[in-house]
Amino acid sequence: MIVVLVLSLLFVPLLESSRRDADTAYDRGEKLKITAALDGALVSVSYDLSLAHPHIRLGIPDVMKIGSYSVSVTARPELSKLDINFATAKDIQSLLEMVGSTPEQAKELAENIVAWRRGYFGGGAKEDLSSNKNVIRPFETLADLALVRGGGEDLADCLVADVTVYTHSATTDISFASERVRLALTGSAEVHEHTLSSDSVVGGQAGRPDLYEIVEKAFDDGGKLVASRRSIIRSGRDLRRPLWIVSQNWTGANEVDINDACRRLAHHET
């Protein structure tokens, strides 16, 4: 009896450790499968973009079955966002008002954003901030918006789906823009469905038309969301390498998180 007790004391911890290792290995295996599914969907969409394939519908989710997961993929031009380094203070203010800031708060935040990229750490610059010229210190990532006076992390989180730092363009393609951006720039939420044309890929009229935002969501067989990812890619005509990943974010801020950040931002004092 004593021998059995001793053996149980020795082997139970070993069994528990083995069980934990097995669970960890299983989790790693599932994560690898999810990553493979998302990567497969990303390459497939990028390949179609590089060909300007006529069945591509920008801004509309496309569902692919890859392995044991269903992957929803939405592609849209990065030009459908405001480039925070080139947008005017007026356009930035309009967008901030669309996400819930008061006109006074939106005006001050917009001026602080423009002042930041002009080399000032806060607002209060005496020069005219209404234009988009003289970008001395551009925002390198959207996370840098958290450093703007009166903004904080909520400013970056609130605008994550509507602004960019990659297009280097003062113009925005509203065809695939969010409702907030359309309202801010045109005063209308009207949207028109478009299909991809060859002018939308490399060589088009707009600046950096080869940049796309790809939002992926992976669901298991039960329909449960298991992963989401937001990628900014550059699409090329070389089919041997149809994409370059400019940035990638696994957290993939969802609409609820964005709206919560905008509500908190509206209660900030600048």
N, C-alpha and C positions, 0 to 999 in steps of 0.2 A: 504493500500500500504506500509506503514511504517512497519507494522507487518510482511509482506511478505519479505521485505528487510532485516529486523533483523533476521528472521528465516533462510534466505539464507546465511547470513553472519555466522550464527552459524553452519549450517549443511554442507556447502560446504567443510570446512576443515575436518570435520568428514568423509565425503564421500571420500575425497582424501586420508585420513589416512587409511580408510578401504580398499581402492583400493591398496595402497602400501602394506598393511599387506597381502592382498590376493595374490599379485604378489610374495611376499616373501615366503609365504606358498607354492605357486606353485613351485617356484624355489627349495625350500627345498625338496618338494616331488619328483621332477625330479632328484635331486642329489641322493636321497635315492634309486630311481629306478635304476639309473646308477651304483651306488655302489653295489647294489644287483646283477645286471647283471654281473659286473666284478668279484664279489666274487664267483658267481655261476660258471663262466667259470674257475676261478682259482682252485676251489675245484675239478671240473670235470677233468681238466688236471692233477692235482696233484694225484688224485685217479688212473688215468690211468698210471702215472709214477710209482706209488708205486706198481702196478701190473706188471710193465714192459710190458704193453699191446702191442701186435704186430702191432696195427694200428697207434701207435704214430710215427710221422715223425718229428724228431727234426730239428729245423732250418727252418721249412716250416710252414707258417701260416695256422691255422685251424679256420674256421668261424662257430660260434654257434649262433643260434637265441634264445635269452633269453628275455622273455617279449616283449617289443616294440623295443628292440635294437638288432643289430647284433654285436657280439663281435669277433674280430679277435685275435687269441691267437697264439703266437710263443714261443716255449720252446726250450732251448738249454742248454747244460751243462755249468756250470760256469767255468769248466776247459778249455773251449774254449777261455778263456782270459788269459792274462799275470797277474800273481799275483805280484803286484808292490812291495811287500815286499820280494820276492824271486827271481824275474827275474834278470838276470845279466845286468850290465850297457850296454853291447854290444847289448843285445836284446831290451832293452829300447831305446837305440839310434837308432836301426834299425826301430822300430815302429815310433819314432818321425820323422824320415826321410820320412817314408811312408805317414805321415799326413801333410808333407809340410815344415818341418824345414830343414834348411841347415845342412850339415854334421857337421860343426863347432858348430852351435847352439845346434843341437841334442846331440852331444858329451858332451857339457858342462851341458846341462839340465840333461842328464842321470847320469852324475857324481854327480851333486847336489842332485838328488833323492837318489842315493846310500849313499852319505855322510849324508843326513838327517836321514836315517834309521840306520846309524851307530852312531848317536848321535850328529852330527854336524848340525849347523843351516844353513850353506851355503856350498859352494864348497870350494876348496882350500886345502882339506886334502892331506897330503903328502903320505899317505899309498896307496897301490894298491887298486883300486876300481873296478877291473874287475870281481871279484867273487861275489857270492850272500851270502857269509857267514857273521857271526857276526852281525845279526840284533839286534840292541840294542833298538832302538826306532821305532817300526813298525808303518806304517800308519794305523790308526784305521778306517778311512773312506776315500773314494776317495776325499772328500772335502778337506782333509788335504794336497793334492797336491798343493793347492793354496798357501800354506805357503813356498813352495820350492823357493829358490832364482832363479829369472829369469823366473818363471812360472806364478804365479798369477792364478786368477780364470779361465783364458782361458786354462791353462794347464789341470786343472781338468775337464773342460767342453769338451775339445777336446778328452780326453782319456776315457771319461765315459763309452763308449760302448765296449772298448777293454781291459780294465784292471780291476782287482778285488783285494780285500783284504781278501777274504774268503776261498780260496782253500788251502792256506798254502802249495803250491806245486811249485817246480821249473820247472815243465814240463807243457806243454800246449797241449791239444787235438785239433789239427788243423782241424779235420774232420768237425767241426761245427763253426770254427773260422771265423771272418770277413775276407774280402779280404785283408784288411790292415795287419792283424796279419799273415795271410798266406804268404803274400809277405815278411813281416819283418823276419819271422822265416825260410822260405824255399826258398824264391826268386821266388815262383810260385803262381799264383792265382788259380790254378786248384782245383776244389772241387769235392768231391764224395758224392753222396746221400747215406745216411745211415738210417736204421731203428733201433729203440731201441732194445737192447738185454739185457738179464739178467745181463751181465757183466757190463752194464752201470749204474746199480743201486747199492744199498748198497752191499758191499762185492766185488766190482770189483777191478781191478789191480791198477788203478790210485788213487792218494790221493783225498779224498772227492768227489767221483763220485756221491754222493747223493745230491749235490747242483745244482740247476738249476736257470737260469734266465727265467722269464716268462714276456713277453711283451704283454700287452692287449691294444686294441683300440676299443672303442665303437662307433658305427655309428647309427644314427636315421633312420627312414623309408625312408628319402630322401637321404640317403647316406652321410650325413654330419658327420664329425668327432666331437664327443661331449666330449670325454674324452680319456686320455691315461694313462697307469700306467705301471711301471716297478717294478717287485718284484723279490727278490732273496729268494728262498725257499729251505728248506731241506726236501727231500722226504724220507718217512720211509716205512717199511713193515707193520706197524700196521695200518690196514684199518680203525680202529676207529679214528685215527688221521693221515691222509695221508700226512700232511705237517706241517712244522713250518715256519713261516715267519721270515726270517733273516733281511731283510730290504725291504722298500717299498717307492717308489717315484712316486708321482702323476704327476709331471711335465713331466716325460718321455721324456727326451731330444730327439728331432728328428734329422734326418740326416742333415737338413738345419742348425739347431742351432750348431750341432757338427762341420760341415764344416766351418761355420762362425768363431767359436772359434779357429779352427786350422789355419785359414788364419790370424786372429789377432795375434795368438801366433807366427807365422812365421815372423812377423814384430817386435817382441819384441827384445830387446837387453839384453842378459844375463850378 
